[in-house]
Every structure is written in structure tokens, then in C-alpha cells.
Amino acid sequence: MHFEMPLLTAAADRLLETEKNPFHRKILENYRRHAQLEVCGRWEEIMSPDMTVESPRYVIHSAKGVTVLDGLDAVSGLYRSYVETNSTVIFLEKEEIMLSDWGFASEAVSHRLWQGKYLAATGEQIDDLEAWYITSNLTGMFWPYSKDGRMMGEHVYRGADRTVRKADPGEVISRQQVQEMLDPYIKPLGTYS
């Protein structure tokens, strides 16, 4: 399994080719840009006023419980922690998106790179703290959007089907490598044809 730029935003890219509703296109552009910025560790740009409302709310469900993050500071802290733990690299498979005026729903198999020491700190049984691991699980997301097309938050449901396996060396890619790969594709909002 290798990180490939098209896999990250493939579902949004497909919909942008055919979606005619200007508001739905705005939502897709926002989501696409958000995903690219997130894996590059450029979370500050996600929190910009043109992309995200002043007080976003994230509700994240996992097998370990529910985490609620209210407000810009709390949500920024989540993204900051991803950068600090070098766990920003995410790739999606088989994503399907449904659009509505309220926002979008997505279902995908999500894969994320983590260094062993950070997984061990969350309670995972890890045999090599310095090695890289891939966590995988089915993920459902519901992202509401404001009337002006800014993300209001994320409701994320991570499946209890989570698996953790040691990554092969050829599967490991750094945030910096992802940045180099994605930077040419990250477009300002409103510039998608």
C-alpha cells in the first residue's frame, strides 16, 4: 500500500468533474483542499476564515469512546498534535461521497501512518517503538457546512474494524515528501474548473 496523491481526493475529484450546483462545488473544493492541507501538516490554513467557521465542532467516535472538540483552539490542538506526532499522512480507499445543501457524507477505508511510540502511548501493543505502522479502518464522516460554504465541523465514525500492522519500508512516506508531492495540486478555493 503506497500513498498516492489521487487516492486522497479521488472521490471529490470525480464529483467535481460532473457537479453543476455551485454551492455543492464549493463544499467539494473546501473538502479537497482541507484533505490536502491536513496530510501536509498545514493545519493553520484549514482554520482560515475562508475555509472554517469561527467556532467549529468536531465529534470523533472510535472503539475507545467519543471525543468532542469545541472551538478553534480545541480543533487546532488536534491538528497540531498530528504534526507533533508525525501522523498526518492519511490515504483513503474506496471513498464514496454524498452531497447535500447541509454538507456531505463520506465513507472510506482510511489508512494512517504512525510511529510505534505514539501508538504505544494510546494503548496499542507495539513491538518496535521506532518502526512505522499503518492503522486501517472503515470511516464514516459527516461534515456540515455554513450557508457561505465554510466547514462547521466534522462528525467522524471510525469503525471498530481497526487493524494495526507494521509498515514495509517502501510504504513509509514522510509529511515532507507528501508536501512536495501535493504542493503543486493545492489550489486556492474558487479556482477549480
N, C-alpha and C positions, 0 to 999 in steps of 0.2 A: 504494500500500500504506500503510495507516494503522494505528497502534496502536489496538486496541480491547480493552477490558478482557475481554469474553467470550472472545476468541481465546486469551488467555494460559492460561486454565484450562478451556476448553470440554470437553476430554476427561474431566478429573476431575469436572467438574460433571455431565456426563451419567451417569457411573458412580455418583456419589453419589445420584442420583435413584432408582437401582434396586438398588444393592448392599445386601445384608442382613447379610453377615458383619461383625460388629463390628470385628474386627481389620483387615480389608481397608478398612473405612470409616476407621479410624484412620490407616492408611497414606495413603489418598487425601486426608484432611484435612491431614495433615502436608505432603504434596507440594504441595497447592493453596496453603497458607499460605506455604510455602517459596518458591514461584514468585512470589507477590505481593510478599513481603518483598524478594526479590532484585532485582526490577525497580525497586523503590522505593529501593534502596540501603540498606535497613535490615538489613544482614547480621548485625549483632550479635544480633538476635532469632532469626535462623536458628540461631546457635550456642548458643542457650539450652539448658539441660539437659533441658527437656521436649520439645525437638524433635530434638536431635542427641546422639549418644553422645559420651563424653569424648574419644575418640581416633578421629575419622573418617578415612577414607582415600579420596582421590579419585584416579582413574586416567583421564586425559584423552588420547584418541587423536585425532590430526589428521594431515593430509598432511605436516606438518612434524616429526612424531615423537610420542613419548609423554611425558606429564608426570605424575609421581606426587607427590602431596601427602599426607604422613602427619602426622596430628595436628592439633589445634585451631589452633595457631599458623600452620601452613603453609596450612591451608584458609582461615583468617581473612585471611591475607595476600592470597589470590586475590581474595576478595570486596572487600577494601579497595582493591586495585588497580583493580577495576571502578568503584568510586566515584571514585577519584582521576582516572581517565581519562574519566569521564562516559560509560561504556559499559555501563550497567546495563539500558538499555531493550532488551528482547528481546520478540519476538512469535512465536507458533507458528501454523503452519497444518497442517491435516490430521493432528493428533496422534491416535494410537491407543495405548491403554494396556492391558496385560495384567497382572492382579493374581495374586499367589500369597502363601503364608504367608511366603516369604523376602523379599518386597518387590514391586517392579513393574518392568516393562519398558515403554519408550515409544519410539515412532518418530514424528518430526515433521519438517516443514520449518521450520528455525529462521532467524529474521531478527534481526539485531542492528545497532543504530546505533553508529557510531564516528566520531569526528572524524578528519580526514585525517592529522593529525600523529601520532596514535597508531598508525594503520595503517601509515604510512610507517616508523615505528620497528620494526615487525615484519617489514619487508622488502617490503611491498606497494608497487607502483608507483602513486603517487598524484600527481595533477597540481595539487591545491589543498589545501594543508595545513590550511587553516581551514574548508574545506567539510565537510559531513556525508556519510557514506557508509553504505550498507546492505550488510552481508555476509549471504549466504544459503547454506544447505547442508542436506542431509539429515542428521539427527542421530538416533542411537540411544542410549538411556540405560537403564542397569540400576542401580537403587538398592536395595541390601539394607537391611533393617530389623531392629532388635533385637526380641526377644520382647515387649518392652514398648512397641513401636511408635515407636521413635526411629530416625531415619535414621543408618545406619552409614557411608554414603559414597555416592559416585557413580562409576559407570563410564560414561564418555561417549565415543561414537564419532562424530566429526564427519566427514562424507563428503568425499571428495576432489573433489566436485562444487561446491565453494565458488565463489561469484561475488561480485564486489565492484562496486558501481555507486554513482555519486553520487546522493544522495537529492534529490528535489524538495523545495523549501522547505516545502510543505504536508505532507510526510511526517515532518518533523523534530519530535520532541516531547522535551521535557526530562525529566529524572528528577523534577524538582519538579512538573511537570504530571502525570506518571504518578502521583506520590504523591497529589496532590489527587484524581485520578480513582479511585484504588484504596483509599485510606484507609477510606472507608465500608464496603468489602466485606471487609476483612481481619478475620477473626473469630478469637477465641481457639480453641485446639484443644478439641474436645469440645462445641462449640456448634452444629455443623451439624445441621440437622433431617433 
